[in-house]
Amino acid sequence: MNTNTAPRAVTVHILDKEYMVSCTDEEQHDLMRSADYLDKKMREVREKGKIIGSDRIAVIAALNISHELLTQDNNKAIIDNSVSQRIKNLQEKIEDTLFESQQLEF
């Protein structure tokens, strides 16, 4: 399979405007998903009716997306720490059990 890795212009639609973005064929799917997600978030901000102007809407949407990412990273870190602690506890139990079984053999 020969895929084109040279960048080419792709049109994305965000908040009723067209933007030309350069990307490779391999990146196009992710670009389209990202543009759709940004469009959705900007529409949510606009529909609340408190923010006027596409540049302000874009900034608020970007802040909301950044907050989502940071919250996910924090939650991931909490989960990772919890899993690490559980693994450590299991390792200690296994080591204790092995030590006790070795003591019984002597």
N, C-alpha and C positions, 0 to 999 in steps of 0.2 A: 504494500500500500504506500503510495507516494503522496505525502501530504505537503501542502504549500506552507512553508514557514516564513515566507516573506510577509511583512506587514501590509495590510491593505485597509482602505477606508470602509468603515461600517457605520451605518446610520442607526442611532438610538433615539428614542423619543422619551423626553422627560418633561413633565408638566407642560404638555402641549407645544413643546419646541423640539426641533430636530438638532442633533449634534452629530458631527462626523468624528469618529474616533478611530485611530489606527490600531489594528491588532492583527495577530496571526490567526489562521484558521483554528488552531488549537485553543486559542484564547476567546474566540467569538462566543461560545456558549456561556462561559462565565461572565463575559462582558454584558451580554443580553440579560442574564439573570440579575446582575448587579444594577443595571439601568432600570429594570422593572422594579426591583426592590426600592431603589431611590425614588422612582416615580411614585410608588405607593406611599412611601413615607412623606414625601412632599405634599401629596394630595391630602393626606391625613392632617398635616399642619394647616394647609389652606382651608380645609373644610371646617376647622375649629373657628375660623373667622377672625381670630385676634391678630394675625400677622398679615401685613399687606406688603406686596413686592416679592418677586421671585427670588431676589438675592437674599432677602431676610428669611424667606421660607426655606431656602437651601441651607442657610446657616443653622436654623433651628432643627431641620431634619438631620443635618450632619451631627449636631450635638446629641440628638436623640439616638442616632445610630452608634455614635461613640460610647454613649452611656450603656447601650445594650451590650456592646462588645466588652467593655470594662467589667460590667456585671457578670457576664459569662465567664470571663477570665478569672474573676474573683471566686465565683462559684466553682469553677474547675479546680482552682488552687485548694479550696476548702475540701472538695471531694478527693483530690489527690492526696492531701494530708491525711484525711480520714482513712483512705485505702492503705496508705503507707503505714499508718499506726496499726491498723488491723493486721497487716502482713507481719509487722514487727512482733505483735502480740502472739500470732500463730507460730512464728519462728521460735520465740521464747518457750512456748508450750511444748513444741516439738523437741527442742534442746533439753528441757526439763525431763520430758518423758524418756528420751534417749539416755540421759544421765541416770535416771532412776532404774531403767532396765539394765544398764551396765553395772550398777551397784548391786542389783539382785544376782547377777551372774557371778560376782566375786564372792 
